[in-house]
Structure formats: C-alpha cells, structure tokens
Amino acid sequence: MSSYDCCPNCGHKPHGLTVAYMNIYKCEICKTKFCHECRGSNNGNRYPECGSERKSKIGEAYVK
C-alpha cells in the first residue's frame, strides 16, 4: 500500500483535527486514483468521471 501527502486527483489533504489519514482509492475501470472528497465521488463510493463503483483501496494520505 502506498503513502500519499494528498489526493492525487483533487489535492485534498486530511485534516489533523479530526483524522490522521484518509483512504486513497483506484477505480478498477479507468484506473484513476481518488478520495472521498473528490467532487461527485459519493463519499468515496464511486469514481465521479466514469461512475464506476468498482474500486480498490491503494493507499492512505497522512497528515504532515
């Protein structure tokens, strides 16, 4: 599993006040990486561009 500074898609960083990390997912259809904060991702349940709900967790972004 990989470690990220922020979401590779939208650039969102986890907030240190409530969470120490956030999950990074990869769409299994179009192979794009995304997080729960990406616009239209339905809280990380689907990739907004292709609408696929098939995803896998590939890493985490940590508070720096």
Rosetta blueprint (number, residue, H / E / L):
1 M L
2 S E
3 S E
4 Y E
5 D L
6 C L
7 C L
8 P L
9 N L
10 C L
11 G L
12 H L
13 K L
14 P L
15 H L
16 G L
17 L L
18 T L
19 V L
20 A L
21 Y E
22 M E
23 N E
24 I E
25 Y E
26 K E
27 C E
28 E L
29 I L
30 C L
31 K L
32 T L
33 K E
34 F E
35 C L
36 H L
37 E L
38 C L
39 R L
40 G L
41 S L
42 N L
43 N L
44 G L
45 N L
46 R L
47 Y L
48 P L
49 E L
50 C L
51 G L
52 S L
53 E L
54 R L
55 K E
56 S E
57 K E
58 I E
59 G E
60 E E
61 A E
62 Y E
63 V L
64 K L
